[in-house]
Amino acid sequence: WNGASGQTTFELADIAEYIDSVKLNGLEEDPSVYSLSADRTQIVLDIALASVTLVTANYVVAVI
């Protein structure tokens, strides 16, 4: 995703079982600063992005 300044949520293409990792501008983030939304369709950052940021994530798709 191309994260905008102030953004905290990112829509996933699928429902996730869990998040394996999140990177901001290529640097891996500590798992304590992000979570999976209750409906498992979004990654939620605890702190809003300070500037435009490239956000990438690896996650396991849920089997429904």
Secondary structure in CASP SS format (residue, H / E / C, confidence):
PFRMAT SS
TARGET T0000
AUTHOR 0000-0000-0000
METHOD secondary structure of the structure
MODEL  1
W C 1.00
N E 1.00
G E 1.00
A C 1.00
S C 1.00
G C 1.00
Q C 1.00
T C 1.00
T E 1.00
F E 1.00
E E 1.00
L C 1.00
A C 1.00
D C 1.00
I C 1.00
A E 1.00
E E 1.00
Y E 1.00
I E 1.00
D E 1.00
S E 1.00
V E 1.00
K E 1.00
L E 1.00
N C 1.00
G C 1.00
L E 1.00
E E 1.00
E C 1.00
D C 1.00
P H 1.00
S H 1.00
V H 1.00
Y E 1.00
S E 1.00
L E 1.00
S C 1.00
A C 1.00
D C 1.00
R C 1.00
T C 1.00
Q E 1.00
I E 1.00
V E 1.00
L E 1.00
D C 1.00
I C 1.00
A C 1.00
L C 1.00
A C 1.00
S C 1.00
V C 1.00
T E 1.00
L E 1.00
V E 1.00
T E 1.00
A E 1.00
N E 1.00
Y E 1.00
V E 1.00
V E 1.00
A C 1.00
V C 1.00
I C 1.00
END
